[in-house]
Amino acid sequence: MENKNKSLNKGAKNRMLIPGFVSEVAFDLLIELSSVHSIKIINALHDYLVLGDDRKIACERYGANSSYFSIALGRLFRTNQIVSQLASYYGEQERFF
């Protein structure tokens, strides 16, 4: 499993989720793929990642638990890494068809 994680992290730095620079479309797709279902957390994550608001303010605005926010943010980061790897994989596969 360690080798899989190393290859999964390869190039992931170029595809990081930077607060304030995540598009609405990308955010919606990541939420759809993730296991995050709490509307409070989703709204707080949206304001943090898409709008660039401070995480504490975003959590307070929606009454979201800051600990669960951090866990959900980690899940989105992981989902983003997997999607990035899949995108590059499918990009390579298209060259052979």
Phi, psi and omega in degrees: 000331182298319179297322178297318180294322178296316180290330179290327181278345180298120179080358183292333181297331180284349185236035182289156173271107182259122181307130180091352183238015178263128181288159177302316182296312180298318179299311181300319179293318179296319178298318180300322181277339186277176178261018180273124183235344182290122181297326178297315181291317180300315179296318179294318177298319178301310182296326179287309186278321184271313184272339179084017178292157175296139184298322180296316179295317180298318179294317179296320182303321185253003181068031181273141177289125184294329178292316179292326175303313180297319178296315180295322178297319176298321177297319178293321177300315180295317178299318179298319178298315181296316179298319179299318178294318178297319180298316179290325177297311181292328176297319178292322182295326182298332180294338184264356183254000000 
